């Protein structure tokens, strides 16, 4: 398997995207469970038939381009294939020195964002990205090695990882999260997401509120015709609610914070609905375990 991934990593982006489109349709047509979940989630999101068809292929493109991103040689920059929109928002947040929390959902080329950030801003403010280690040992080792690059650190979805991110923020650095990832039991609250309650992590808001860090949204848009990626840096549409308004009711405050973050994720997804992973099991119950 590793040999195949290495072979794929050396293929052109155009080849990988063509292959990925086929992979997306094979997965959609070959799995009844995946197809039903995809269609149900897409209906909640209000996708048109055209957007649904595009999203099927885009999900496969995400899978196919991953080996190229993970196994890219350390000396081969992403920069020529990356366009930035409103990157000055990151510059201002770094200059403020209060730490920065970056949020993006399972949308577009989210694997590109951390690497592109590290190339452009990592020397000023390294980014620590939260990830959930793969179950297979070989894939876990590959994942960890490939995601650790100059200016880019990784933190496992565990208590140790949370502590690592808090330390980073308190040193004025940056952390990155996918807040639409379903957290372990006890580490989230139920909050609306496209009109249905979804178990939502509280970590993103807690990190920002406990450290006083800034919070920005990121969208890694996959460009057509294998032209690369466009990364949008976007302000939060609304601020996190003040805890004082909840008279000491921490649960109610966290539910309100989670709802704000879910609305922010919806805001990003509506900008590029064809590239969201609508087949992601967003509405499942939380898994048991030590978690984060």
C-alpha positions as CSV (number, residue, x, y, z in Angstrom):
1,X,0.0,0.0,0.0
2,X,2.8,2.4,0.9
3,X,4.4,1.8,-2.5
4,X,1.1,2.7,-4.3
5,X,0.8,5.9,-2.2
6,X,4.4,6.8,-3.1
7,X,3.6,6.2,-6.8
8,X,0.5,8.4,-6.6
9,X,2.4,11.1,-4.8
10,X,4.6,11.6,-8.0
11,X,1.6,11.9,-10.4
12,X,0.4,15.3,-11.7
13,X,-2.4,17.0,-9.9
14,X,-4.5,16.7,-13.1
15,X,-4.1,13.0,-13.1
16,X,-4.9,12.7,-9.5
17,X,-8.1,14.8,-9.8
18,X,-9.2,12.7,-12.8
19,X,-8.6,9.5,-10.8
20,X,-10.3,11.1,-7.8
21,X,-13.5,11.9,-9.7
22,X,-13.7,8.2,-10.6
23,X,-13.0,7.2,-7.0
24,X,-15.7,9.5,-5.8
25,X,-18.3,7.9,-8.0
26,X,-17.2,4.4,-7.3
27,X,-17.6,5.0,-3.6
28,X,-21.0,6.7,-4.0
29,X,-22.4,4.0,-6.2
30,X,-20.7,1.1,-4.4
31,X,-21.9,1.8,-0.9
32,X,-25.6,2.1,-0.1
33,X,-24.9,3.4,3.4
34,X,-22.5,6.1,2.2
35,X,-24.9,7.1,-0.6
36,X,-27.9,7.4,1.7
37,X,-25.9,9.5,4.3
38,X,-24.5,11.7,1.5
39,X,-28.0,12.4,0.1
40,X,-29.5,13.0,3.5
41,X,-26.8,15.4,4.5
42,X,-26.9,17.2,1.1
43,X,-30.7,17.6,1.4
44,X,-30.2,19.2,4.8
45,X,-27.7,21.6,3.2
46,X,-30.1,22.5,0.4
47,X,-27.8,21.3,-2.4
48,X,-29.0,21.4,-6.0
49,X,-28.8,18.3,-8.1
50,X,-25.8,19.9,-9.9
51,X,-24.0,20.6,-6.7
52,X,-24.6,17.1,-5.5
53,X,-23.1,15.6,-8.6
54,X,-20.1,17.9,-8.3
55,X,-19.6,17.0,-4.6
56,X,-19.4,13.3,-5.4
57,X,-16.4,13.8,-7.6
58,X,-14.8,16.4,-5.3
59,X,-14.9,13.9,-2.4
60,X,-12.8,11.6,-4.5
61,X,-10.4,14.3,-5.6
62,X,-9.7,15.0,-1.9
63,X,-8.8,11.4,-1.4
64,X,-6.6,11.2,-4.5
65,X,-4.6,14.4,-3.9
66,X,-3.8,13.4,-0.3
67,X,-0.7,11.2,-1.1
68,X,0.8,14.1,-3.0
69,X,0.3,16.4,0.0
70,X,1.5,13.9,2.6
71,X,4.5,12.6,0.7
72,X,5.6,15.8,-1.0
73,X,9.4,16.3,-0.5
74,X,10.3,18.8,2.3
75,X,12.1,21.0,-0.2
76,X,9.2,21.2,-2.7
77,X,7.0,24.2,-1.8
78,X,3.3,24.4,-2.3
79,X,3.4,28.1,-2.8
80,X,3.3,28.1,-6.7
81,X,0.0,26.2,-6.6
82,X,-1.6,28.3,-3.8
83,X,-3.4,31.6,-4.0
84,X,-4.3,33.6,-0.9
85,X,-7.3,35.8,-0.3
86,X,-7.2,38.3,2.6
87,X,-4.0,36.8,4.1
88,X,-3.4,40.1,5.8
89,X,-6.0,39.0,8.4
90,X,-3.5,36.4,9.6
91,X,-0.7,39.0,9.6
92,X,-2.7,41.3,11.9
93,X,-3.6,38.4,14.3
94,X,0.0,37.3,14.5
95,X,1.2,40.9,15.1
96,X,-1.3,41.1,18.0
97,X,0.6,38.3,19.7
98,X,-2.4,36.9,21.5
99,X,-2.4,33.5,19.7
100,X,-4.7,32.5,16.8
101,X,-7.3,29.7,16.4
102,X,-7.9,28.8,12.8
103,X,-11.1,26.8,12.0
104,X,-12.1,25.0,8.8
105,X,-14.6,22.2,8.3
106,X,-14.2,19.0,6.1
107,X,-14.4,21.3,3.1
108,X,-12.2,21.5,0.0
109,X,-8.5,21.0,0.4
110,X,-8.4,21.3,4.2
111,X,-5.2,19.2,4.2
112,X,-3.5,22.0,2.1
113,X,-4.3,24.8,4.6
114,X,-1.9,23.8,7.4
115,X,1.0,23.2,5.0
116,X,0.4,26.4,3.1
117,X,0.1,28.3,6.4
118,X,3.4,26.8,7.6
119,X,5.2,27.9,4.4
120,X,3.9,31.4,4.6
121,X,3.6,32.2,8.3
122,X,5.3,29.3,10.2
123,X,8.5,31.2,10.8
124,X,6.6,33.9,12.6
125,X,4.0,31.8,14.3
126,X,4.1,28.0,14.0
127,X,0.8,26.2,13.7
128,X,-0.2,23.2,15.7
129,X,-2.9,21.1,14.0
130,X,-5.2,18.8,15.9
131,X,-5.6,15.3,14.3
132,X,-7.1,12.0,15.1
133,X,-4.5,9.2,14.6
134,X,-5.4,6.5,12.2
135,X,-6.1,3.0,13.6
136,X,-3.6,1.2,11.3
137,X,-0.1,1.5,12.7
138,X,1.6,2.0,9.3
139,X,-0.9,4.8,8.3
140,X,-0.6,6.4,11.7
141,X,3.2,6.6,11.3
142,X,2.9,8.0,7.7
143,X,0.3,10.5,8.8
144,X,2.3,11.8,11.6
145,X,5.6,12.0,9.6
146,X,4.0,13.7,6.6
147,X,2.1,16.3,8.6
148,X,5.1,17.4,10.6
149,X,7.0,20.0,8.6
150,X,8.9,23.2,9.3
151,X,6.4,25.6,11.0
152,X,3.8,22.8,11.3
153,X,3.3,20.7,14.4
154,X,0.6,18.1,15.1
155,X,-1.3,17.4,18.3
156,X,-3.2,14.2,18.8
157,X,-6.9,14.3,19.8
158,X,-6.1,13.6,23.5
159,X,-5.7,15.5,26.7
160,X,-2.0,15.8,26.0
161,X,-2.8,17.3,22.6
162,X,-5.1,19.8,24.2
163,X,-2.4,20.9,26.6
164,X,0.0,21.2,23.7
165,X,-2.4,23.6,21.9
166,X,-3.0,25.7,25.1
167,X,0.8,26.1,25.5
168,X,1.1,27.1,21.9
169,X,-1.6,29.8,22.1
170,X,-0.2,31.2,25.3
171,X,3.1,31.6,23.5
172,X,1.3,33.6,20.8
173,X,1.3,30.8,18.3
174,X,-1.4,29.3,16.1
175,X,-3.6,26.2,16.3
176,X,-5.8,24.7,13.7
177,X,-9.0,22.6,14.2
178,X,-11.8,21.0,12.2
179,X,-14.7,21.8,14.5
180,X,-17.2,19.7,12.5
181,X,-15.3,16.6,13.6
182,X,-17.4,14.6,16.1
183,X,-15.6,14.6,19.5
184,X,-15.5,11.8,22.1
185,X,-18.3,11.5,24.6
186,X,-18.1,14.2,27.2
187,X,-16.1,16.6,25.0
188,X,-18.9,18.2,23.1
189,X,-22.5,19.4,23.3
190,X,-25.5,19.0,21.0
191,X,-26.0,22.1,18.8
192,X,-27.8,22.8,15.5
193,X,-26.0,22.1,12.2
194,X,-28.0,22.6,9.0
195,X,-31.2,22.4,11.1
196,X,-30.4,19.2,13.0
197,X,-28.6,18.8,16.3
198,X,-25.1,17.4,15.9
199,X,-22.6,16.5,18.6
200,X,-20.2,19.4,18.4
201,X,-16.8,19.9,20.1
202,X,-16.4,22.5,22.8
203,X,-12.6,22.6,22.4
204,X,-12.5,25.4,19.7
205,X,-14.4,27.9,21.8
206,X,-12.7,26.9,25.0
207,X,-9.3,27.4,23.5
208,X,-10.1,30.9,22.3
209,X,-11.9,32.0,25.4
210,X,-9.4,30.6,27.9
211,X,-6.4,32.1,26.2
212,X,-7.9,35.3,24.7
213,X,-6.8,34.3,21.3
214,X,-8.1,35.6,18.0
215,X,-10.3,33.3,15.8
216,X,-10.4,33.2,12.0
217,X,-12.1,30.9,9.4
218,X,-10.2,29.2,6.6
219,X,-11.5,27.8,3.3
220,X,-9.2,25.8,1.1
221,X,-10.9,25.9,-2.3
222,X,-9.8,23.3,-4.9
223,X,-9.5,25.1,-8.2
224,X,-10.7,23.7,-11.5
225,X,-8.5,22.3,-14.2
226,X,-5.9,21.2,-11.6
227,X,-4.8,24.9,-11.2
228,X,-4.1,24.3,-7.5
229,X,-5.9,25.8,-4.5
230,X,-7.2,29.1,-3.3
231,X,-7.1,29.8,0.5
232,X,-9.6,32.3,1.8
233,X,-9.1,33.8,5.2
234,X,-12.4,35.0,6.7
235,X,-13.6,36.7,9.8
236,X,-16.0,35.0,12.2
237,X,-19.5,36.1,11.1
238,X,-20.4,36.6,14.8
239,X,-18.5,36.7,18.1
240,X,-18.5,34.0,20.7
241,X,-21.1,34.8,23.4
242,X,-19.9,36.2,26.7
243,X,-20.1,33.7,29.6
244,X,-21.5,36.4,31.9
245,X,-24.8,36.4,30.0
246,X,-25.4,32.8,31.2
247,X,-25.2,33.5,34.9
248,X,-22.7,30.7,35.6
249,X,-24.5,28.1,33.5
250,X,-21.4,26.7,31.7
251,X,-23.4,24.1,29.7
252,X,-25.7,26.7,28.3
253,X,-22.8,28.9,27.5
254,X,-21.0,26.0,25.7
255,X,-24.1,25.1,23.7
256,X,-24.4,28.8,22.6
257,X,-20.7,28.8,21.6
258,X,-21.1,25.6,19.7
259,X,-24.1,27.0,17.8
260,X,-22.0,30.1,16.8
261,X,-19.2,27.9,15.5
262,X,-21.6,25.6,13.6
263,X,-23.2,28.6,12.0
264,X,-19.7,29.8,11.0
265,X,-19.0,26.4,9.4
266,X,-22.3,26.6,7.6
267,X,-21.2,30.0,6.3
268,X,-18.1,28.5,4.8
269,X,-19.8,25.5,3.4
270,X,-22.5,27.6,1.6
271,X,-19.7,29.5,-0.1
272,X,-18.4,26.3,-1.7
273,X,-21.0,23.5,-1.2
274,X,-19.7,21.3,-4.0
275,X,-16.5,20.7,-2.0
276,X,-17.9,19.7,1.4
277,X,-17.7,16.1,2.4
278,X,-21.4,15.5,2.6
279,X,-20.8,11.8,3.2
280,X,-19.1,12.5,6.5
281,X,-21.0,11.0,9.4
282,X,-21.6,14.3,11.1
283,X,-24.8,13.3,13.0
284,X,-23.5,10.2,14.7
285,X,-23.3,9.9,18.4
286,X,-20.0,10.4,20.2
287,X,-17.6,7.6,20.7
288,X,-16.6,6.5,24.1
289,X,-13.0,6.8,25.3
290,X,-10.5,9.1,27.0
291,X,-10.8,11.5,24.1
292,X,-9.7,15.1,24.4
